[in-house]
Amino acid sequence: MINYDVIVIGRGLIGSAAARHLATHGVNVALIGPSEPLNHQTHTGVFGSHYDSGRIVRILDPIPHFAHIAKASITRFRPLEKQTGINFYHEVGYLVVSNNPEYLANMEACAKVFYPQVERFNPSELAERFPYFHFPSDVDSLYQPTDGGYLNPREHISAQNKALKLHGGTVLDETVLEVQPNGQMVNVRTAQGWITGHKVLLATGIYANVGGIIPRKIAFEVEPHTTILGEISAEEIPKLTGMPSLSYRLGDDPQRFIYFMPPIQYPDGKYYVKIGHSKGDRIASDRESLQHWFQNEGDPERIEWLTETLHQLLPTTTFASLHSRSCALTISSTGKQYIDQFDEVPIFALLADHGQCAKSADELGLMATELILNGRLPSPYRTDDHRIQYQQISVLYEKTEVD
Ligand SMILES: Cc1cc2nc3c(=O)[nH]c(=O)nc-3n(C[C@H](O)[C@H](O)[C@H](O)COP(=O)(O)OP(=O)(O)OC[C@H]3O[C@@H](n4cnc5c(N)ncnc54)[C@H](O)[C@@H]3O)c2cc1C
């Protein structure tokens, strides 16, 4: 059986970051996870939250912890791009627009600490600076011109995986079917057979509680998300030059908060803007429910509302086509990620990221690396803040297979 120091399960944004940091610390790492499914409608294996070409990058956030982990990650984007030759980060700026004074006040308080150079625009300045957007007259805004914009999650993972290999790590394009502690070691089974590790790190995203892998089920929820991609024709692109990523919060109904991304080139070669909702409902986290959600193209009511909102937000833009997509993220019960060791086994969690962590994956991966190597999180993080919360009723090592 092949033997590794650490086996990281989950080749998404966060697991890939952790594996790379472990390898740069001289650890013999195997990172296991399947590539993106070719056809979502027919795929029956696991899905991930990273099958897209755009994720907002921003330091501005109403919650200091999220601003902190984002800022720490962003400082490492350019060095990783340089090391790997893979460009994944686009510094086009980030704009937040709202008529909710409390939300903006929290953002501004956080900005004082993490991004003091924040700019503020009133509605007429907004219209002049960003003429393609239409906002109501009662909004206010904050603008982050640097250290923000978007990243391409597919390319970010490619860069992390390439850097991992440059540091001697191994990438296995497999799905893990079973994890079995065996004394001081942990055995991990894929369709290719067993490998063994001194330690295992679980970074399986929304599939955390799907059986056979996790020692004890964690308390978390899965939030389904619908997005709309609006195709921008070649003639329209120049009119949208300089467009930033955007968070747009009108009124007090969190279900009506949206985010928006500027034109990004997708794998089909075309350019799309993207609109999505910032908060969502819940779905069950069992394998069947997740598969059903990912095999479909989002929630019809949200598709209608997001399409209408997109037209209101960009009234002078014509879309060559509109498509909807489904995705999902995880919500922890503490508001912070679970970065912790399971009781009495050399298995660690890097789970329940609480959404919005594409931009912060690198720092979360570094935090898990320090925990695995030194038994505690690095300063200024508090190990107790990131303890796993368990489900009340939980079955040890369910035998159900994942794939
Ligand atoms: C619609 C949407 C929009 C978002 N927008 C933003 C944004 O603008 N900015 C931002 O910062 N964040 C954003 N996020 C959040 C961000 O995408 C997530 O925080 C991030 O993807 C979580 O990374 P992860 O590695 O924990 O999970 P994932 O990226 O889902 O990776 C988990 C991986 O585990 C693998 N896996 C599961 N089970 C197994 C198994 N048994 N064996 C092997 N591998 C397994 C999966 O294949 C997957 O690759 C958004 C999320 C969604 C859904």
The ligand as an SDF file (V2000), in Angstrom:
LIG
                    3D

 53 58  0  0  0  0  0  0  0  0999 V2000
  -23.0800   30.1690   -6.5970 C   0  0  0  0  0  0  0  0  0  0  0  0
  -21.8960   30.3830   -5.7050 C   0  0  0  0  0  0  0  0  0  0  0  0
  -21.2310   31.5880   -5.7710 C   0  0  0  0  0  0  0  0  0  0  0  0
  -20.1260   31.8020   -4.9600 C   0  0  0  0  0  0  0  0  0  0  0  0
  -19.4980   32.9980   -5.0650 N   0  0  0  0  0  0  0  0  0  0  0  0
  -18.3800   33.2070   -4.3490 C   0  0  0  0  0  0  0  0  0  0  0  0
  -17.6660   34.4230   -4.5320 C   0  0  0  0  0  0  0  0  0  0  0  0
  -18.0600   35.2790   -5.3390 O   0  0  0  0  0  0  0  0  0  0  0  0
  -16.5400   34.6170   -3.8190 N   0  0  0  0  0  0  0  0  0  0  0  0
  -16.0810   33.6850   -2.9390 C   0  0  0  0  0  0  0  0  0  0  0  0
  -15.0280   33.9340   -2.3120 O   0  0  0  0  0  0  0  0  0  0  0  0
  -16.7220   32.5150   -2.7430 N   0  0  0  0  0  0  0  0  0  0  0  0
  -17.8660   32.2530   -3.4310 C   0  0  0  0  0  0  0  0  0  0  0  0
  -18.5380   31.0770   -3.2870 N   0  0  0  0  0  0  0  0  0  0  0  0
  -18.0910   30.1060   -2.2820 C   0  0  0  0  0  0  0  0  0  0  0  0
  -16.9500   29.2260   -2.7360 C   0  0  0  0  0  0  0  0  0  0  0  0
  -17.1890   28.7160   -4.0240 O   0  0  0  0  0  0  0  0  0  0  0  0
  -16.7960   28.1210   -1.7020 C   0  0  0  0  0  0  0  0  0  0  0  0
  -16.5340   28.7440   -0.4560 O   0  0  0  0  0  0  0  0  0  0  0  0
  -15.6680   27.1770   -2.0500 C   0  0  0  0  0  0  0  0  0  0  0  0
  -15.8720   26.5820   -3.3160 O   0  0  0  0  0  0  0  0  0  0  0  0
  -15.5650   26.0760   -1.0040 C   0  0  0  0  0  0  0  0  0  0  0  0
  -14.4280   25.3040   -1.2790 O   0  0  0  0  0  0  0  0  0  0  0  0
  -14.3010   23.8240   -0.7630 P   0  0  0  0  0  0  0  0  0  0  0  0
  -12.9770   23.3460   -1.2120 O   0  0  0  0  0  0  0  0  0  0  0  0
  -14.6670   23.7480    0.6740 O   0  0  0  0  0  0  0  0  0  0  0  0
  -15.4680   23.0470   -1.4920 O   0  0  0  0  0  0  0  0  0  0  0  0
  -15.5470   22.6550   -3.0080 P   0  0  0  0  0  0  0  0  0  0  0  0
  -14.9950   23.7550   -3.8150 O   0  0  0  0  0  0  0  0  0  0  0  0
  -16.9330   22.2030   -3.2730 O   0  0  0  0  0  0  0  0  0  0  0  0
  -14.5940   21.3850   -3.0970 O   0  0  0  0  0  0  0  0  0  0  0  0
  -14.9190   20.1660   -2.4670 C   0  0  0  0  0  0  0  0  0  0  0  0
  -14.3410   19.0710   -3.3060 C   0  0  0  0  0  0  0  0  0  0  0  0
  -14.4950   17.8330   -2.6200 O   0  0  0  0  0  0  0  0  0  0  0  0
  -14.6450   16.8360   -3.5870 C   0  0  0  0  0  0  0  0  0  0  0  0
  -15.1810   15.6340   -2.9560 N   0  0  0  0  0  0  0  0  0  0  0  0
  -16.3770   15.4740   -2.3470 C   0  0  0  0  0  0  0  0  0  0  0  0
  -16.5100   14.2070   -1.9230 N   0  0  0  0  0  0  0  0  0  0  0  0
  -15.3680   13.5700   -2.2640 C   0  0  0  0  0  0  0  0  0  0  0  0
  -14.9030   12.2380   -2.1120 C   0  0  0  0  0  0  0  0  0  0  0  0
  -15.6390   11.2850   -1.5270 N   0  0  0  0  0  0  0  0  0  0  0  0
  -13.6740   11.9040   -2.5990 N   0  0  0  0  0  0  0  0  0  0  0  0
  -12.8990   12.8390   -3.1890 C   0  0  0  0  0  0  0  0  0  0  0  0
  -13.2960   14.1190   -3.3670 N   0  0  0  0  0  0  0  0  0  0  0  0
  -14.5190   14.4720   -2.9110 C   0  0  0  0  0  0  0  0  0  0  0  0
  -15.5690   17.4740   -4.6230 C   0  0  0  0  0  0  0  0  0  0  0  0
  -15.4200   16.8010   -5.8650 O   0  0  0  0  0  0  0  0  0  0  0  0
  -15.0320   18.9020   -4.6580 C   0  0  0  0  0  0  0  0  0  0  0  0
  -14.0710   19.0360   -5.6940 O   0  0  0  0  0  0  0  0  0  0  0  0
  -19.6680   30.8060   -4.0730 C   0  0  0  0  0  0  0  0  0  0  0  0
  -20.3370   29.5870   -4.0130 C   0  0  0  0  0  0  0  0  0  0  0  0
  -21.4450   29.3740   -4.8170 C   0  0  0  0  0  0  0  0  0  0  0  0
  -22.1390   28.0630   -4.7320 C   0  0  0  0  0  0  0  0  0  0  0  0
  1  2  1  0
  2  3  1  0
  2 52  2  0
  3  4  2  0
  4  5  1  0
  4 50  1  0
  5  6  2  0
  6  7  1  0
  6 13  1  0
  7  8  2  0
  7  9  1  0
  9 10  1  0
 10 11  2  0
 10 12  1  0
 12 13  2  0
 13 14  1  0
 14 15  1  0
 14 50  1  0
 15 16  1  0
 16 17  1  0
 16 18  1  0
 18 19  1  0
 18 20  1  0
 20 21  1  0
 20 22  1  0
 22 23  1  0
 23 24  1  0
 24 25  2  0
 24 26  1  0
 24 27  1  0
 27 28  1  0
 28 29  2  0
 28 30  1  0
 28 31  1  0
 31 32  1  0
 32 33  1  0
 33 34  1  0
 33 48  1  0
 34 35  1  0
 35 36  1  0
 35 46  1  0
 36 37  1  0
 36 45  1  0
 37 38  2  0
 38 39  1  0
 39 40  1  0
 39 45  2  0
 40 41  1  0
 40 42  2  0
 42 43  1  0
 43 44  2  0
 44 45  1  0
 46 47  1  0
 46 48  1  0
 48 49  1  0
 50 51  2  0
 51 52  1  0
 52 53  1  0
M  END
$$$$
